[in-house]
């Protein structure tokens, strides 16, 4: 089996294809592209809401701890697997864990593909709100909840979903260097620049210091609450992109001499830094408006966790100053940053699915057209119905935890210490990872995955008496039903997938 394979065997089973592959031109290009994966809408709208619900500064302590025992180890793993195997998730897991576990890689790829279908809808929402901000429609509205409901229940989300898929597909069609690398250099650098501009304005608002106090001051009662810790772990699982297979896919295009541990650390800390900047912006702005009930408003999730971003923040920007033009500029900048964050993440989701088809023999341009087309078609239900959107977000969002566990399992099958010494701490690594990595991958990642899945599914029982019903929006039953169908099909056709992939 895998244990008899020499790790020095670096032709990755397909030299002819690899000679035609592109590579990121520099570490800078790779880091910015991978940051584009990690930095998404979750850094801006979900992070701040979860912080507000979990005691402000109290939440930051476990959130930072789980960065080291969930996110960074999985990011290291994905970089090493992608660089070694030079294949997308399906082929990569088959090579690391053994071909009889190809179905695990297929599940990882499917989960991110399913997320692509509705994340394109989210990206479309951000584009719509950027346009509304620029035209003045957004801040002219007297009822932002009504504005959101009118938009989300109409046909406009379908149009903007199409635009989002088109933008992402054009980038992937152009390839790694001309498409992904060049686009992310513009998107990520512009995103950070915009956030820093808004950051300066936010912290200079009257009473902004109260927001900073809440954001950075721990409270013992929250630190001792196990739910705060579980929410912090969840945020790491959903926020950094660790365990999704996305970083693994970009790592396929790493140069041979790239440093795995250093790149992983830069992505982890870079992503969390963006979250902190976004949090400072939102809490400073919220607390500067003493006329509103800040905490009750910022904690409202709204449909599909949209309350803070699409209902409450426009209200904040409307009251930012006495000048409509100034307010419009800052609202436009914010939603442009949000749109750029969403697009950069959507690009990585489209690339993962495209790379999967390339591994099965498709040429990139044909694969991109195919993925872009069915990505639009399968996203239509989520674009037209928020209940469908919420269901898919629930089912495949929780499934990401399984994806992380499958990656840890694959490494365990390969041999954790061998993986660390040969694939992570190779000749190209300036930073050497110690045996703590073995313990985290072999024991802590699986334990965290089990705890999170059990907690989320058990929690659904408390809010849904028919938790077993597979046709409810968000409960255990719908997860088991949809996961079961996908897993069963992949397990049944495991050998067929192997043949298509390796023969």
ABEGO torsion letter per residue (X at the ends): XAAABBAABAAGGBAAAAAABBBBABAAAAAAAAAAAABBAAAAAAAAAAAAAAGEAAAAAAAAAAAAAAAAAAAAAAAAAAAAAGBBAAAAAAAAAEAAAAAAAAAAAAAAAAAAAAAAAAAAAAAAAAAAAAAGAAAABABAAAAAAAAAABAAAAAAAAAAAAAAAAAAAAEAAABAAAAAAAAAAAAAAAAAAAAAAAAABBGAAAAAAAAABBBAAAAABAAAAAAAAAAAAAAAGBGAGAAAAAAAABBAABBAAAAAAAAAAAAAAAAAAAAAAAAAAAAABAABBAAAAAABAEBGGAAAAAAAAAAAAAAABABAAAAAAAAAAAAAAAAAAAAAAAAAAAAAAAAAAAAAGBBAAAAAAAAAAAAAAAAAAAAABAAAAAAAAAAAAAAAAAAAAAAAAAAAAAEAAAAAAAAAABAABABBBBAAAAAAAAAAAAAAAAAAAAAAAAAAAAABABAABAABABBAAAAAAAAAAAAAAAAAAAAAAAAAAAX
